[in-house]
């Protein structure tokens, strides 16, 4: 498994509409299942310092009519949600986007937003990340949106102390890091 620092921009091939991008470089583990499977496969053999253009044919599959559901407006009101077209909602653990509201009914599309579309990812591979501190900071930033500058990592022999904005890292974050970064099995967190 490798950690890569990279920048990317992803867009829909037919329209050139951008649907995802990294504002600043991100550090990602390749081979741990945190990225889309199709993207992980594409990144397996990339080299630092190079740019890549990957085309994917409908990587999220076809759009499915059965994933468009009609939900009573009263259900949203009961949950304290004020529905409006375009709003992304979580209904029983599934993310969907509200398409329309009429006659006390809300139409929600649970298809992935780019299902049925061919996608292009342009990726700049900046470097392979080998330093343990960089892996920890990069992974926390990637997973939780924390600026790397706000993360402190102190390694003393076999002990590691990690804090975000001066607060000790919660145990569940430590457990997650240990599952993803293999080297941490040799350290006390």
Phi, psi and omega per residue, in radians:
X1 nan 2.461 -3.111
X2 -2.136 2.641 2.955
X3 -1.873 2.264 3.140
X4 -2.133 2.464 2.955
X5 -1.725 2.226 -3.074
X6 -2.646 2.893 2.972
X7 -2.123 2.605 3.100
X8 -2.618 2.799 2.978
X9 -2.427 2.348 -3.111
X10 -2.177 2.360 -3.134
X11 -2.524 2.847 3.130
X12 -1.382 2.206 -3.026
X13 -1.033 -0.807 -3.030
X14 -1.149 -0.584 -3.020
X15 -1.999 -0.161 -3.024
X16 1.064 0.320 3.121
X17 -1.336 2.166 3.116
X18 -1.273 2.295 3.083
X19 -2.103 -0.177 3.092
X20 -2.832 2.596 3.082
X21 -2.886 2.852 3.049
X22 -1.809 2.178 3.132
X23 -1.163 -0.692 3.104
X24 -2.341 2.927 -3.127
X25 -1.002 2.503 3.111
X26 -2.109 2.716 3.063
X27 -1.940 2.141 -3.088
X28 -2.262 2.504 3.021
X29 -1.488 2.298 3.104
X30 -1.814 2.076 3.131
X31 1.949 0.146 3.131
X32 -1.977 0.049 3.078
X33 1.403 0.273 3.121
X34 -1.521 -0.293 3.109
X35 -1.829 2.883 3.036
X36 -1.004 2.472 -3.092
X37 -0.962 -0.768 -3.112
X38 -1.115 -0.592 3.138
X39 -1.321 -0.686 3.091
X40 -1.032 -0.744 3.129
X41 -1.093 -0.723 -3.122
X42 -1.152 -0.560 -3.076
X43 -1.511 -0.086 -3.065
X44 -0.956 -0.771 -2.998
X45 -1.988 0.390 -3.133
X46 -1.294 2.768 -3.136
X47 -2.034 2.438 3.089
X48 -1.023 2.547 3.110
X49 1.472 0.096 -3.119
X50 -2.060 2.752 3.060
X51 -1.855 2.502 -3.135
X52 -2.307 2.625 3.048
X53 -2.215 1.998 -3.124
X54 -1.931 2.305 3.049
X55 -1.914 2.321 -3.136
X56 -2.168 2.243 3.121
X57 -1.549 1.938 3.098
X58 0.712 1.026 -3.082
X59 -1.136 -0.343 3.104
X60 -1.750 0.228 3.104
X61 1.373 -3.086 3.124
X62 -1.366 2.711 2.998
X63 -1.212 2.477 -3.110
X64 -2.112 2.156 3.130
X65 -1.023 -0.575 -3.101
X66 -1.196 -0.207 3.091
X67 -1.599 0.086 3.016
X68 -1.768 2.050 -3.004
X69 -2.063 2.601 3.016
X70 -1.800 2.146 -3.093
X71 -2.150 2.343 3.131
X72 -1.037 2.407 3.095
X73 -0.970 -0.616 -3.122
X74 -1.035 -0.520 3.126
X75 -1.145 -0.687 3.108
X76 -1.220 -0.736 3.133
X77 -1.067 -0.743 3.127
X78 -1.043 -0.584 -3.126
X79 -1.563 0.025 3.123
X80 1.334 0.450 -3.135
X81 -1.867 2.265 3.065
X82 -1.701 1.710 -3.047
X83 -1.242 2.532 3.033
X84 -2.646 2.610 -3.138
X85 -0.976 2.353 -3.136
X86 1.640 -0.248 -3.135
X87 -1.237 2.314 3.068
X88 -1.549 2.225 -3.085
X89 -2.190 2.741 3.041
X90 -1.966 1.975 -3.123
X91 -2.061 1.956 3.135
X92 0.923 0.732 3.070
X93 1.465 0.057 3.119
X94 -2.016 2.333 3.110
X95 -1.521 2.370 3.095
X96 -2.548 2.958 3.119
X97 -2.083 2.334 -3.135
X98 -1.299 2.177 3.133
X99 -1.584 -0.777 -3.107
X100 -2.805 2.864 3.119
X101 -2.382 2.202 3.042
X102 -2.860 2.574 3.079
X103 0.957 0.627 3.119
X104 1.315 0.220 3.139
X105 -2.147 2.530 3.126
X106 -2.077 2.194 3.108
X107 -1.699 2.114 -3.075
X108 -2.093 2.292 3.114
X109 -1.753 2.038 -3.135
X110 -1.703 0.110 3.012
X111 -1.164 2.670 2.997
X112 -1.064 2.474 -3.082
X113 -0.948 -0.477 3.131
X114 -1.995 0.391 3.046
X115 -1.068 2.479 3.131
X116 1.423 0.080 -3.096
X117 -2.011 2.537 2.971
X118 -1.462 2.425 -3.038
X119 -2.115 2.666 3.028
X120 -2.192 2.287 3.036
X121 -2.002 2.170 2.989
X122 -1.830 2.139 -3.000
X123 -2.197 2.282 2.985
X124 -1.856 2.013 3.118
X125 -1.555 1.934 -3.060
X126 -1.386 -0.880 -3.121
X127 -2.877 2.835 2.954
X128 -1.576 2.281 -3.081
X129 -1.608 2.104 -3.115
X130 -2.014 -0.454 -3.110
X131 -1.242 2.289 -3.086
X132 -1.058 -0.750 3.114
X133 -1.050 -0.746 3.130
X134 -1.122 -0.656 3.108
X135 -1.111 -0.803 -3.123
X136 -1.087 -0.895 -3.132
X137 -1.080 -0.781 -3.120
X138 -1.112 -0.732 -3.126
X139 -1.184 -0.768 3.098
X140 -1.071 -0.694 3.113
X141 -1.126 -0.784 -3.139
X142 -1.103 -0.813 -3.059
X143 -1.312 -0.634 -2.973
X144 -2.100 0.048 3.076
X145 1.220 0.416 3.140
X146 -1.564 2.364 3.064
X147 -1.111 2.371 -3.131
X148 -1.017 -0.542 -3.139
X149 -1.122 -0.376 -3.114
X150 -1.617 0.079 -3.117
X151 -1.902 2.255 3.103
X152 -1.967 2.282 3.106
X153 -2.221 2.065 3.084
X154 -2.008 2.140 3.116
X155 -1.945 2.087 -3.140
X156 -2.216 1.791 -3.104
X157 1.058 -1.929 3.138
X158 -1.908 0.289 3.125
X159 -1.981 2.402 3.109
X160 -2.204 2.263 3.058
X161 -2.021 2.193 -3.101
X162 -2.136 2.333 3.070
X163 -2.415 2.664 3.068
X164 -2.091 2.115 -3.087
X165 0.909 0.673 3.089
X166 1.432 -0.077 3.135
X167 -1.776 2.384 -3.132
X168 -1.046 2.520 -3.123
X169 -1.154 2.289 3.106
X170 -1.081 2.650 -3.080
X171 -1.017 -0.682 -3.118
X172 -1.129 -0.536 3.059
X173 -1.212 -0.722 3.117
X174 -1.067 -0.772 3.134
X175 -1.079 -0.712 3.125
X176 -1.130 -0.789 3.099
X177 -1.018 -0.754 -3.117
X178 -1.096 -0.627 3.127
X179 -1.231 -0.519 -3.039
X180 -1.668 -0.700 -3.104
X181 -1.719 1.818 -3.038
X182 -0.980 -0.663 -3.100
X183 -1.058 -0.427 -3.076
X184 -1.189 -0.226 3.105
X185 -1.144 -0.326 -3.130
X186 -1.634 0.083 -3.059
X187 -2.199 2.715 2.973
X188 -1.609 2.229 3.126
X189 -1.817 nan nan
